[in-house]
Amino acid sequence: MTHDTPLSPRPPHDLVTGPERLLTSARLRAYGVTAAETAEHCRPGGPWQQLLPGVVLLRPGPPTSQERLHAVLLYAARERAPGAVPAQPGPGDGSGPDRSEAMITGLAALTLHGVAGAPPLPSLDVIDVLVPRQRRLRSAGCARIVRTAALPGARTVTGVPVAPVARALADAVAGLTDPGPVRRLLTEAVRGGHCEPAAVVRELRRARLLSRPHVVDAVESLVAEGRALAEERLYRMVREYGLPEPVWNVDLRLPGGPSLGGLDAYWPEQAVAVALDTRAHRQDDDALWARYAAQRERLEGLGITVVHLTPRKLRDCPEHQAVVVRTALMAANDREPAGYVVVLPR
């Protein structure tokens, strides 16, 4: 039995009444529909239409946004042999396209994720689809192929595999030259809680987009937006979980000496400090952690406990972060008194 042997021959008109309105040419052959019959049904004015090479919509009229999304995935996905087991099992008999090797990205993905400022799906002339770099596939029709060395883990939105927001942002920004939309998309993705600035910056750096001036400007705004959100979460955590009120946004100095670094919150009586772990786009991870480690070493050498909190942890588990800070405050009674430092507004 070959892969072209019909699994269950059905007349073309019966296919239209089934649950699948979008089929690949290979799938149609498996149902017993010849290439000539498919071409005849897809002629101008015919009952079917070819949306993309090898992808047929079994009805006339404009495709819906959902049909366009699925057509792009069918075009980009690798066809499986009958009986094969997909990497991500789905409905059907195991044959057909393997969608574990394709996912929607770019502007369409941001729209599906609900990012404010992303355009509505019907307004998009092309839909970006992310595939492994080794795939031999070209952009066609409404499908624009985006390649990657390693596929990220897909999210499923309305039944469609979608790239994570940070990756979708990088793919969208790669095709935008207007600073306004770039800044708006980055800011709204962070403001809406869809992703953290650090994840966005990593993806932009990986895509080599940080050499573009309008992207750098947008990232500056993004970092500022992310820090403001993180600070607001820190204020909320302190007040909602009944922690003592600290002094906010201070700079510590040795008497008559140099600065020991800025802190987001400081409890002078307990000598406990909180520093938000936000990342600047011009620093790599090694440089950033070296700076944090040096500051922590200086302060702890003076008997000051430093707690680093990340924006993600403040967002996802504020109660646990409050316990961490409260534990540090309570442990102050068991430590030697800290060295004297000058506390100045930052």
Rosetta blueprint (number, residue, H / E / L):
1 M L
2 T L
3 H L
4 D L
5 T L
6 P L
7 L L
8 S L
9 P L
10 R L
11 P L
12 P H
13 H H
14 D H
15 L H
16 V H
17 T L
18 G L
19 P L
20 E L
21 R L
22 L E
23 L E
24 T E
25 S H
26 A H
27 R H
28 L H
29 R H
30 A H
31 Y L
32 G L
33 V L
34 T L
35 A H
36 A H
37 E H
38 T H
39 A H
40 E H
41 H H
42 C L
43 R L
44 P L
45 G L
46 G L
47 P L
48 W L
49 Q E
50 Q E
51 L E
52 L E
53 P L
54 G L
55 V E
56 V E
57 L E
58 L L
59 R L
60 P L
61 G L
62 P L
63 P L
64 T L
65 S H
66 Q H
67 E H
68 R H
69 L H
70 H H
71 A H
72 V H
73 L H
74 L H
75 Y H
76 A H
77 A L
78 R E
79 E E
80 R E
81 A L
82 P L
83 G L
84 A L
85 V L
86 P L
87 A L
88 Q L
89 P L
90 G L
91 P L
92 G L
93 D L
94 G L
95 S L
96 G E
97 P E
98 D E
99 R H
100 S H
101 E H
102 A L
103 M E
104 I E
105 T E
106 G H
107 L H
108 A H
109 A H
110 L H
111 T H
112 L H
113 H H
114 G L
115 V L
116 A L
117 G L
118 A L
119 P L
120 P L
121 L H
122 P H
123 S H
124 L L
125 D L
126 V L
127 I E
128 D E
129 V E
130 L E
131 V E
132 P E
133 R L
134 Q L
135 R L
136 R L
137 L L
138 R L
139 S L
140 A E
141 G L
142 C L
143 A E
144 R E
145 I E
146 V E
147 R E
148 T E
149 A L
150 A L
151 L L
152 P L
153 G L
154 A L
155 R E
156 T E
157 V E
158 T L
159 G L
160 V E
161 P E
162 V E
163 A L
164 P L
165 V H
166 A H
167 R H
168 A H
169 L H
170 A H
171 D H
172 A H
173 V H
174 A L
175 G L
176 L L
177 T L
178 D L
179 P H
180 G H
181 P H
182 V H
183 R H
184 R H
185 L H
186 L H
187 T H
188 E H
189 A H
190 V H
191 R H
192 G L
193 G L
194 H L
195 C L
196 E L
197 P H
198 A H
199 A H
200 V H
201 V H
202 R H
203 E H
204 L H
205 R H
206 R H
207 A L
208 R L
209 L L
210 L L
211 S L
212 R L
213 P H
214 H H
215 V H
216 V H
217 D H
218 A H
219 V H
220 E H
221 S H
222 L H
223 V H
224 A H
225 E H
226 G H
227 R H
228 A H
229 L H
230 A H
231 E H
232 E H
233 R H
234 L H
235 Y H
236 R H
237 M H
238 V H
239 R H
240 E H
241 Y L
242 G L
243 L L
244 P L
245 E L
246 P L
247 V E
248 W E
249 N E
250 V E
251 D E
252 L E
253 R E
254 L L
255 P L
256 G L
257 G L
258 P L
259 S E
260 L E
261 G E
262 G E
263 L E
264 D E
265 A E
266 Y E
267 W E
268 P L
269 E L
270 Q L
271 A L
272 V E
273 A E
274 V E
275 A E
276 L E
277 D L
278 T L
279 R L
280 A L
281 H L
282 R L
283 Q L
284 D L
285 D H
286 D H
287 A H
288 L H
289 W H
290 A H
291 R H
292 Y H
293 A H
294 A H
295 Q H
296 R H
297 E H
298 R H
299 L H
300 E H
301 G H
302 L L
303 G L
304 I L
305 T E
306 V E
307 V E
308 H E
309 L E
310 T L
311 P H
312 R H
313 K H
314 L H
315 R H
316 D H
317 C L
318 P H
319 E H
320 H H
321 Q H
322 A H
323 V H
324 V H
325 V H
326 R H
327 T H
328 A H
329 L H
330 M H
331 A H
332 A H
333 N H
334 D H
335 R L
336 E L
337 P L
338 A L
339 G L
340 Y L
341 V L
342 V E
343 V E
344 L E
345 P E
346 R L
